[in-house]
Amino acid sequence: MGFDKEWKKVDRLRKRQKSAINDEKEGVPPSPRPGLVGRGGSHKILEDLVNTPSHYRQHDLEAIDGIKGSMSKEEFKGYLKGAALKYLWRYQYKKEPVEDLRKAKWYLDKLLKEVLDEKPSINDPKS
């Protein structure tokens, strides 16, 4: 299920990029899309700075996966908590506070998934 969810995110981002490119061809001014910024000039390529920033995908392994692999489960949960707190701590001082709040939410969602994955569900027949 995780792969399907990630694939849907990629598909939505591609649709947004295609829409922005089509708008540009038709002379429609770009609409602001939170978390997405133009790269390479004039909004031709859009990048999601919260969920999939390109500077974290320079290699075959995404940075967060490498970090997770280098830590115990408890250490990784502490890392996620700390990262979320960092963004919550400083958002009000940033030029783009909403972006930092989205990043904090991203880390909290990741932490929530880690915690839920380790706890057996009440409805799980195996528990």
Secondary structure, DSSP 8 states (H G I E B T S, - for coil): -HHHHHHHHHHHHHHHHHHHHHHHHTT------TTEEEESSTTSEEEETTT--GGG-SSSS-HHHHHHHTS-HHHHHHHHHHHHHHHHHHGGGSSSHHHHHHHHHHHHHHHHHHHHHHS--TT-TT-
